[in-house]
Amino acid sequence: MNGGIEMSRMFGTDGVRGVAGTELTIDLAMKLGQAGAYVLTKERAHQPTIIVGCDTRISGGMLANALMAGICSVGANAIYAGVVPTPAIAYLTRKHKVDAGVVISASHNPMEFNGIKFFNGEGYKLSDQLEDEIEALIKNHMKDVPLPTGSSIGKIEYRFDIRDEYIRFIKKSVPIDLSGLKIVVDCAEGAAYYTSVTALKDLGANLVAIHTHPDGTNINSNCGSTHMEELKARVVYERADIGIAFDGDADRMLAVDELGNMVDGDQIMAIIGNHMKQQGRLKKDTIVVTVMTNLGFTLMGEREGLHIEKTKVGDRYVLEHMLEHGYNLGGEQSGHIIFLDDNTTGDGLLSALQLLRVMVDTGRKLSDLAEIMEVLPQALINAKVPNHKKEHYMEYTEIAEAVKELEEKFNGEGRVLIRPSGTEPMVRVMIEGKDQNIIEEEARNLADLITKIML
């Protein structure tokens, strides 16, 4: 177990991540398979089964085989679905009533990274408590975990056809006729290259598909939801109605309107949320977002009679809040949007179809729909502070007073958000408001003040 993973908590906010081969080794993948299968299935009397899928990274096959060897070694069976989107594994885990699902992907990270993420039998990401249990077993060298022999060893079944079950499910969830629309879709050389193209064509779209030739090394490379330049240009060139961009594992989606402007996750949730509210489908007229969501979204909610509830940054916190309070729409600016009526995790293809449904139902252009919210300018400046002090910035009177003064100055048309970096010795100062120059100056001044007082 070399690399930096063992030093801190092995599981990050989205599974175990690292450079494949050095940090995320085959040894670690095998142990995660063993410990994960054991912890997730130890209460079961039957022989458990776990579905495994991966994105298009070159290291996917290597890690999947190591992981499945670990699963089988503790007496569980594995079903290998091959390359599928993350949300497809969440759905298939529920549909086939298996004990767990595992996705091997590092989402939007560069190709040399990979990750291992577990879903429980209900298709939800694991709780911290279960992740800690898996990690403790690995650090304890699988002490007291029985390794069966003979006919009790697990087996691997290869089911590359079940990706089509996910496509059928998605088309049934949002049954729309796309025959009037020209769509450019960017599959990021990732897991969406087959499922998204097939679903959109089946629904009748006039489709231009780009970045659908993954070779194991080109995932997210100048394409997909983290690099939208080519998609913007292509939508304008093709005179398309909309551009859709996925990330590597297709759990996020961002859009481009017919004029080549980006439509981000906040705008997408505003468009869909209002449409759902008008149709009586938005539970408690509420959308759950994070504290990083643009202030323009909150102002839109006030104007349109929507309740906006905010959580910490991270889709798992959004999901927890939705489950706890019975809401069915939530997500992040990055395009990770959760439609709980249909799936248990962010689903890029589902989000795309929900957005297209509004365009089809209303007959309106995306640029027109996106005007429902004004995206206010944001300025983000990092203030260097000692690591051990970064959580305590508001205990300094001068800083607290400076923040209060700024908020009074903005008078509801701007806001100040300060949060410590999770990984570096710094505090991030984010200011939103109407005027980019003013907020950048204010953010720089506040960051300088924080550094001066806290260093």
N, C-alpha and C positions, 0 to 999 in steps of 0.2 A: 504494500500500500504506500507507494511513494507519491510525490506530488503534494499539493497543498490541502488535499481534502480532509485528511485525518486530524489536522491541527484544530479546526473549529468544527462546528456542526456539519456533518456530512451532507445533509439535505438542506438545500437553499429554498427559496420561495417556490421553485418549480422543479423539484426533484434533485438528483445528484448531477452536477455538471462538471466538465473538465476537458482538457485536451485528451482526445482518444489515444490510448497507447502509453501515455506517461502518467496523467492524473487519473483518467478513467481507464483503468487497465482491464484486461480480460479476467484477471484474478478478482478484481473488485466486482466486475459484472457478474461473475459466477457466484460470488458470495452474496451479492444483492439478490440474485435469483433464489439461492438457498434460503436466506434469511427472510426475504419477502414472502416466498411461498409458505414457509413455516408459520410466520406470524399471521399472515392473512387467512390461513386455512386451518389453524390448529384446533378451532372449536368444532370443526366439521367431522361427521362420522364417515362421510363418503370419501372416495378418492378425488381430490380437488383438481380443477382445471383452470389454467390461466391463459388468456389470449395475449399475444405479443405482436406488436407492429413497429415499424420504424419509418423514418423519413429517407431521403435519397442519398445521405452521406455515405462515402466509401467505407467508413468504419461501422456502418449499421449491421452488416452481415456478421462481421467478426464479433461484435458485442452481443448481438441477438443469440448467436450460437452458444456463446459462453454463458449468457443469462439462462437460456433454456436448459443447458447442461446442469446448471445449479438447481433449476426448478425440478427437473426429473430426478436428481440425486436424492431429494427429500421425499420422493414418492408422489409428486404432483405431475399432472399431464400439462403439456403446452400445445396451444394451437397457434401456428405461425401464419399471420395474415400478410406478411411481406410489407411492401411500401403502402401505407395508408395515412390519411390525416389523423392527428391526435384525437379530434372529436369523434372520428369513426370508431376508434378503440373504445371510447367511453360508451358509445351507443351499442356496439357489438357485445360488450361485456354484459350490458343489461339484457339485450335481446336473447342471447344464448344462455342466459342465467348461469354464467360461469362465476368462479369465486373472485377473480380479479382480472385486471388488464394492465399491461405494461407498454409504455411507448418509449422507444429509443430515438431521441431527437434532442437537438439543442436549439430548436425553434429558429430565431432570427440571427443566432450567432454565426461566426465564420465557420467554414467547412471542417477545420481541424478539431473543432469542439464536438462533443456529443453529450448526451444526457440520458438518464434513466428515470422515468416518472411512473409511479404506480397509481392505478385507480382501484377503488374497492368494488365489491360486487354490484353496488348501486350506480357505479359510473362516476363517483365523486373522487377528487384528489384526496389523498390520505390526510388524516389529522396529524398534528405535530406529535401527539402521543404515540401513534402507531409508527411514525417515522423514527422516533427515538428508540422504540422497541427493536426495530429492524437494525438500527445502527448499533445498539448495545450488543446484540447477538454477534454482529460481525467483529466488533472490538473484543468480544469475549471468545473469539475463534470457534463459534458455533457450539459452545459447550452445551452438553445435554440434548443436542439435536440428533435424533436417531436417523441413521442413513440406511434405508432398506436395501435388501438384495433380492435376487431372483425375480419372481413375477410381480413384486411390489414396487419395482422401479417404475418411474413415470415414462410416458412415451410422447413423441412429438408428432403432431398431425399438421400437414401443410395444406392451408386453405386459402390460396390466393384469390379464389372466386368470391370471398365474402365481402370484398370491397363493393361489389355490385349491390349487396343488401343495403349498404349505407346509402348508395345513390338512390335506391328505391324509397328508402325512408325519408330522405331529404325532399324528394319530389312530392311525396305524399304530405309532408309537413307544410309545404308552401306550394300548392298546386296552381301555378300561374301559366298563362300563355305568353311566351316572350317573342312571338313571331313578328311583332312590329318593331323590335328593338335591335339595333346594331351594338354589339358589346365587344370591347377589347379586354381580354383577361390575361393578367401576368401571373403565371404560376410559380415564379421564383425558382425554377428548376428544382422544385421541392415536391412534397407529398401530394399537392393538389393536381399534379400534371395530368392524371387520368380522371379522377372523380369529378373535378369541377368542370372540365371540358365536356365530359360525357353528359353530366346533368344539365348543363346550360344548353347543349345541342338538343338533347331529348325534349327540352321544354320549348324548343322552336326558335331559339335565338339565332340571329345572323352573327356568327362568332368569329372573331379574329383572336387566336390564342398565341401568346408569345411566351418564351422561356419554358417550353414543355419538353426539353430534351436533356434531362438530368444525366450527368456522367459520373456522379459521385463526388466531384470536386467543384462543381459550379453552383451549388445551392446558395441562394441569396447574393450571388456575385453581381453587383451592379444591377440588380433586378428585385422584384417583389416589393413588399410594403415598406422596406427600409431604403429603397432607391427608386423613387417614382418618376425620375426625369424622362426616361424613355417612354413610359406609359403615357405621360402627359402629352408628349409630342405625337405619339402614335394615335391617340384618340382624336386629336385635331386633324392629323393627316387623313385618317380614315373617315372623318366626319361621323364618328360614332356617337351614340347617345350617352354612353357611360364607359368608364374604364374601371376595372376591378383588379386590385392587387392583393395577393395573399403573401403570408410569410412562409418560411421553410416547412413548418408542420401544419400549416393551413388552419390554425385556430384563431388567426386574426385576419381582418380585411379592412383595407382603406379604399376609397373611391376617388375617381377623377370625373368632374362634370364635363359636359360637351364642349366647354370652352377651354379645357385643359387645366382647370383649377383643382387643387386637392380638396377633397371633402373628408375631414378626419373623423375619428370615432365619436367625438362629442357631437358633431353635426349629424352624423348618421343616427345616433341615438335620439337626437332631437326630432329628426324627420320621422323616424319609425315610431317613437314614443307618442308623438302627437297623433299620428294616424291610428295607432292602437287605442288611444284614449277616445278618439272620435267614434271608433267602432265598438267601444265598450269592452275592449280586450286587455286593457292595461290595468292590472290589479292595483286597487287602492290609488289609482292615478299617480303612481310613484315610479321614479327611475332612481336606481342606486348607482352612484359614481364615486370616484375617489377625490381626495382633497386637491389633487393636481388638475382636476377638470377645470376647463376655462371658465372664468367668471361670466362670460357671455352665456354659458349654459344655464347658470343660476338665474340670470336676468330673464332669459327666455322662459324658464319654468314659472317665474313669478307672473310674467305676462300671459302665459297660456293656461294658467291654473293647474300646473303640474307640481307635485311634491318632489323635491330633489333631496335625497339623503346621501350623506358622504361618509366614506370609510377611509382607513389608511390605504396607502398605495399598495397595489397587488390584487390580482383578480381573485385570489382565494378569500380575501377579506370582503370583497364585493359579494361573492357567492354565499359566504357565511351569513352575511346580513340579509340577503334575499331569502335564504332558507328560513332564517329565524323569524322573519316578519311576514312571510307569505307574499313576496313581490315576484314578478315574472320578467322584468327587464332591468339589466344593469351592465356596467362595463367601464372601459377605460378609453382615454383619448387615443391610445395606440391602436384602437380597432379591435380590441379583445372584448367582444360583446356576448353576453349570456342571455339566451332566450329559454328560461327554465321550463316553459310549457313543452318544449321540444327536445332539449338536450341539457346535459348536466355540466357542461363546460363551454368555454368560448368556441364558436364554430364559424369559421370564415365563410363557408359556402352558404350556411343557413342565414348568416347576416346579409350576404349579398342578395339572396333571394327575397329576404324581408324588405330590403331597400328597393329592389326591383318591383316588388308587389305594390309599393306606394306609387312608384312611377306609372305602373300599369293601371292601378285603380283611379288615380287622379288625372292621368293624361298629361301631367306637368313635366317640364324639363328638370333635370337634377339641379342646375344652377338656380332655378326659381325656387325649388324646394329647400335648397341649402340656405336661402335667405332668412329662414325662420330664426336662425341665431347669428348674432354678430360675434365673430371670433375676435376677442380683444387682444391687442398686442401683449406679449409677455417678455420680460427681461429676466434672465437667470444669471446670477453672478456667484461664484464660489468664494467664500471667505475662509482663509487658512486659520485654523485654531488647533490647540493641542488636543490630541485624541481623547484624553481623559476628561476634558472639559466640554466636549461638543454637545452633550445632552443638556447642558445647564445654561444655555445662552440667555434664557428669559429671567434668570435669577439676578442678572446685572441690571440695576435700575435704569442706567443710561440707555441700554439697548431697548428695554421694555417701553421706556418713554418715547424713544425715537419711532418705534413701531406704531405706538398709539397716535402720535402726532401725524404720521403719514396716513393712517387710516382715516383720521378726521379730515385731513386735507382732501382725500379722494371722495369722501362723502358718498359711499355706496357705489361709486363708478370705478372703483379700483380696489385692489386688495394686496396685502403683504403676506407671503407665506414663507416661513423659515423652517427648514428641517435639516437635521444632521445627516451627513452622508453615511450610508450603511457600511462602506468599505474604506473610506479615506479620512484623514484628519482635517475635515472641513465641514462648514455649515453652508447649505445652499440657500441663497436668498432669491426668491422669486417674487417679482412685482408685476401685477397686471394693471392696465389702465387704457385710456383712450389714445394717448400720445406716446409713440415709441421712444422718442428722444427724451421726454421727461422721465419716463419710468426707468430707462437705462441709467440716466444720471442719478436718480434716487436710489436705484439698486446698488450702484457702485459706491455711493456715499455711505449707504447702510452697511455694505460689506466691509468697507474700509474701517468704519467705526467698530464693527464687531471684532475685526482682527486686532485693531489697536487696543481695545479694552481687554480682550481675552488672552492675547499672547503673553 
